[in-house]
């Protein structure tokens, strides 16, 4: 089932991204990019499984690195670079 949806697995568990973007290239090809917003609540195991599954990791918020929201304009600029 994970393969049908294009989801990765880590040690037999599904790895769900926070956001999956579908990107259409100029030539018509469609690709996906899986994104994960990292907060202070993540521990090493969370980070290892998510990055091992190929998710692009982003830390939101200010200099403290604490959180962020999907509406955070600075975070969206980082994602869309």
Phi and psi restraints in degrees (value plus and minus 20) as a CYANA .aco file:
   2 UNK   PHI     -80.1   -40.1
   2 UNK   PSI     -59.8   -19.8
   3 UNK   PHI     -85.2   -45.2
   3 UNK   PSI     -56.4   -16.4
   4 UNK   PHI     -82.3   -42.3
   4 UNK   PSI     -59.4   -19.4
   5 UNK   PHI    -108.1   -68.1
   5 UNK   PSI     -24.7    15.3
   6 UNK   PHI      54.4    94.4
   6 UNK   PSI       5.1    45.1
   7 UNK   PHI    -113.5   -73.5
   7 UNK   PSI     123.6   163.6
   8 UNK   PHI    -104.4   -64.4
   8 UNK   PSI     143.8   183.8
   9 UNK   PHI    -145.8  -105.8
   9 UNK   PSI     126.4   166.4
  10 UNK   PHI    -149.4  -109.4
  10 UNK   PSI      94.2   134.2
  11 UNK   PHI      31.8    71.8
  11 UNK   PSI      24.6    64.6
  12 UNK   PHI      61.1   101.1
  12 UNK   PSI     -17.0    23.0
  13 UNK   PHI    -130.3   -90.3
  13 UNK   PSI     122.7   162.7
  14 UNK   PHI     -87.9   -47.9
  14 UNK   PSI     123.3   163.3
  15 UNK   PHI    -134.6   -94.6
  15 UNK   PSI      89.3   129.3
  16 UNK   PHI    -117.7   -77.7
  16 UNK   PSI     108.2   148.2
  17 UNK   PHI     -97.2   -57.2
  17 UNK   PSI     139.1   179.1
  18 UNK   PHI     -86.8   -46.8
  18 UNK   PSI     -59.2   -19.2
  19 UNK   PHI    -161.3  -121.3
  19 UNK   PSI     119.2   159.2
  20 UNK   PHI    -141.1  -101.1
  20 UNK   PSI      97.4   137.4
  21 UNK   PHI    -115.1   -75.1
  21 UNK   PSI     117.3   157.3
  22 UNK   PHI    -122.8   -82.8
  22 UNK   PSI     106.6   146.6
  23 UNK   PHI    -139.5   -99.5
  23 UNK   PSI     103.8   143.8
  24 UNK   PHI    -118.5   -78.5
  24 UNK   PSI     101.4   141.4
  25 UNK   PHI     -97.1   -57.1
  25 UNK   PSI     145.8   185.8
  26 UNK   PHI     -79.8   -39.8
  26 UNK   PSI     -49.8    -9.8
  27 UNK   PHI    -106.5   -66.5
  27 UNK   PSI     -14.6    25.4
  28 UNK   PHI      76.1   116.1
  28 UNK   PSI     -32.6     7.4
  29 UNK   PHI     -86.0   -46.0
  29 UNK   PSI     123.4   163.4
  30 UNK   PHI    -135.9   -95.9
  30 UNK   PSI     108.2   148.2
  31 UNK   PHI    -145.7  -105.7
  31 UNK   PSI     152.8   192.8
  32 UNK   PHI    -146.0  -106.0
  32 UNK   PSI     134.3   174.3
  33 UNK   PHI    -155.1  -115.1
  33 UNK   PSI     103.1   143.1
  34 UNK   PHI    -117.1   -77.1
  34 UNK   PSI     109.9   149.9
  35 UNK   PHI    -140.6  -100.6
  35 UNK   PSI     127.2   167.2
  36 UNK   PHI    -153.5  -113.5
  36 UNK   PSI     107.3   147.3
  37 UNK   PHI    -110.2   -70.2
  37 UNK   PSI      96.7   136.7
  38 UNK   PHI    -111.8   -71.8
  38 UNK   PSI     109.7   149.7
  39 UNK   PHI    -137.9   -97.9
  39 UNK   PSI     155.8   195.8
  40 UNK   PHI     -86.2   -46.2
  40 UNK   PSI     -31.1     8.9
  41 UNK   PHI    -102.8   -62.8
  41 UNK   PSI     -29.4    10.6
  42 UNK   PHI     -95.5   -55.5
  42 UNK   PSI     120.2   160.2
  43 UNK   PHI    -131.5   -91.5
  43 UNK   PSI     154.2   194.2
  44 UNK   PHI     -72.6   -32.6
  44 UNK   PSI     -59.6   -19.6
  45 UNK   PHI     -82.6   -42.6
  45 UNK   PSI     -61.7   -21.7
  46 UNK   PHI     -81.2   -41.2
  46 UNK   PSI     -69.0   -29.0
  47 UNK   PHI     -83.8   -43.8
  47 UNK   PSI     -61.7   -21.7
  48 UNK   PHI     -82.0   -42.0
  48 UNK   PSI     -64.6   -24.6
  49 UNK   PHI     -86.4   -46.4
  49 UNK   PSI     -61.6   -21.6
  50 UNK   PHI     -88.8   -48.8
  50 UNK   PSI     -67.2   -27.2
  51 UNK   PHI     -90.3   -50.3
  51 UNK   PSI     -54.2   -14.2
  52 UNK   PHI     -84.4   -44.4
  52 UNK   PSI     -45.5    -5.5
  53 UNK   PHI    -104.4   -64.4
  53 UNK   PSI     -22.0    18.0
  54 UNK   PHI      70.1   110.1
  54 UNK   PSI      -8.1    31.9
  55 UNK   PHI     -94.3   -54.3
  55 UNK   PSI     122.5   162.5
  56 UNK   PHI    -103.0   -63.0
  56 UNK   PSI     106.0   146.0
  57 UNK   PHI    -118.7   -78.7
  57 UNK   PSI     116.1   156.1
  58 UNK   PHI    -153.0  -113.0
  58 UNK   PSI     118.2   158.2
  59 UNK   PHI    -124.1   -84.1
  59 UNK   PSI     105.0   145.0
  60 UNK   PHI    -114.0   -74.0
  60 UNK   PSI    -197.5  -157.5
  61 UNK   PHI      63.4   103.4
  61 UNK   PSI    -184.6  -144.6
  62 UNK   PHI    -111.1   -71.1
  62 UNK   PSI    -177.5  -137.5
  63 UNK   PHI     -79.8   -39.8
  63 UNK   PSI     -46.2    -6.2
  64 UNK   PHI     -91.7   -51.7
  64 UNK   PSI     -36.5     3.5
  65 UNK   PHI      54.7    94.7
  65 UNK   PSI      -4.7    35.3
  66 UNK   PHI    -107.4   -67.4
  66 UNK   PSI      89.4   129.4
  67 UNK   PHI      41.1    81.1
  67 UNK   PSI    -173.9  -133.9
  68 UNK   PHI     130.3   170.3
  68 UNK   PSI     147.6   187.6
  69 UNK   PHI    -151.0  -111.0
  69 UNK   PSI     140.2   180.2
  70 UNK   PHI     -79.4   -39.4
  70 UNK   PSI     -40.7    -0.7
  71 UNK   PHI    -108.6   -68.6
  71 UNK   PSI     -22.3    17.7
  72 UNK   PHI     -86.8   -46.8
  72 UNK   PSI      91.3   131.3
  73 UNK   PHI     -80.7   -40.7
  73 UNK   PSI     -57.4   -17.4
  74 UNK   PHI     -84.3   -44.3
  74 UNK   PSI     -59.7   -19.7
  75 UNK   PHI     -84.2   -44.2
  75 UNK   PSI     -63.4   -23.4
  76 UNK   PHI     -82.8   -42.8
  76 UNK   PSI     -56.2   -16.2
  77 UNK   PHI     -83.1   -43.1
  77 UNK   PSI     -60.7   -20.7
  78 UNK   PHI     -82.8   -42.8
  78 UNK   PSI     -63.6   -23.6
  79 UNK   PHI     -84.1   -44.1
  79 UNK   PSI     -61.3   -21.3
  80 UNK   PHI    -106.7   -66.7
  80 UNK   PSI     -16.8    23.2
